[in-house]
Amino acid sequence: IIIYHQSSRQSDAAVLSAAPIFPSEELLWDPHSVPPGNTSLASNVQSLSLPKLNTRFLSAGDYLLRNFHLFRLECAYEIRGDVVDVIKRMRPALKQDGYTDPNDYYGGGQEDTDHKDDFSRTEFQGWARMGLQLKSNKEDKQGFRIIRVDPPRLGERFPSNVIAELVLDLYHCATSLISEWDELR
């Protein structure tokens, strides 16, 4: 207890500069930080306390830090609700192609290198307006790939720039939906 009270703490500016603006995957699926959006799931969960934004006893920096944390929790709640809704609508299912273990088939322990990833894949049996499978019509293109990751700037821990490419097959979509996807940045 003495060490905790005597140790130096990070300033609010250092905490804010180290925190990402948007919620991470850990925060999105942590039931102790963000309550579940479904009311049937929430019946067993106690309500979560949020920091009060009363300006009466706070400094301006403390108020901004609490407001930032509240903003991240609200974003996490909304994003998780949207992701869960799209996943429910798309109805993913794991499809098995033939034998799942390459050692059980005629190879006798030798792995078939041409089809080693063809044993199971996720197929979507439903449809969602802004939920599409990452895939390409071309054999040499992947659905998602990271093109470049720049090193972090001096004094920072995260990469300064990440460039990635998403390939979506919009062939079967209506023109209005294609224009919505083209407007995203």
Disulfide bonds with the S-S distance in Angstrom:
none
